[in-house]
Amino acid sequence: MKAKLITLIAILLFQNVAIMAQNPTLETIFNRTSVRSYSDKPVSVETLTLLVKAGMAAPTGMNRQPWEFLVIQDKEVMAKLAADLPYAKMLKEAQAAIIVIGNPEKSDYWYLDCSAATENILLAAHSLGLGAVWTAGYPYESNMNKIATALSIPLPYRPLCLIPIGYPKGENKPKDKWIPAKLHLNNW
């Protein structure tokens, strides 16, 4: 039984590699990495706008779209946030950042919709040759308050995350997160 399962997994892996070679969407998903070191090459406003547009294409419960997006390129503000936020030190090297902001008054599940938008931004950035990384605002009240204060984000809006963006410095290898034992077919 175990030998059959291993054979099935090997066949599926081989098929997945062949499919990925023909499918740029899957290639982007499997090759995306969290980039924390950036070159000095600027990121254009047009490119940043395209990333936000990709974020707005995310699924959203009942089409409530509880999101807002704040793009920053101000190096002084970015340096201050890098100093204040424990997981965003790389922001001082980034050329820009996108803050994904949710409105809890529009949806109790604002953080889910904003998470889907964030993933779209990360995938779009990778597909354009950019590097980006998700740094947490939510659920850390302290982080959310620091971001909101630094950027004058009014209540009821809450920053889900801050995404540093730039052209990668060096090479970033994707992690293989595939664990066959976590796949359950038909029952647990």
Disulfide bonds with the S-S distance in Angstrom:
none
